[in-house]
Amino acid sequence: MDSLAERLGVSFRKKLFRSYSITKASAGGGSFYLLKPLTFMNNSGKAVREALRETGSSPAELVVVCDTLDLSPGNCRFRLRGSSGGQKGLESVIQALGTEEFMRLTVGIGRPSHKGKVIGHVLTPPGRDEAALMAEGVGKAVDAVLTLVQHGPEKVMNTYNRKEPASQS
């Protein structure tokens, strides 16, 4: 969200007694809110529910941007609805809202080589090469959100939901 806010020239502000920072932005002739939960990721649904209530928005208008182990670094995928796929932040939002009917944009961080290293992989800063790929993925996510605002979900899916090349193992 910081990269998107920076591109749009807006800054987040923390409201007193709120579990999130928020800002209003404009692009493509429309305006929308950007939200950054200040909770732990696994509890981000609380912040999303509060913000939707405050802004008068519905889950159908919501786009959750989050990371995923299921895509390699540098890749994004957009979905109109669906399950959490094991992503704890998405699960929190689904539980807090009582629905899976909201859009989500996932940004790949890749899987570690050993299953037991997932927590370290998610919480440890990436190496230089991987960091460059992740920065590329964040840039694509910013572009995808702006494409969504300007052209709608179908254009985002057609542009960003491309099959990844098979890995060379």
Protein Blocks (a to p, Z undefined) as FASTA:
>chain_A
ZZmmmmnopacdddehiabdcddddeehiacdddddfbdfklmmmmmmmmmmmnopafkl
pccddddfkbcehiacddfbdcekopaklmmmmmmnopabbcdddddebjafblklmmmm
mmpccdfklmmmmmmmmmmmmmmmmmmmmnojklmmmmmmcccddddZZ
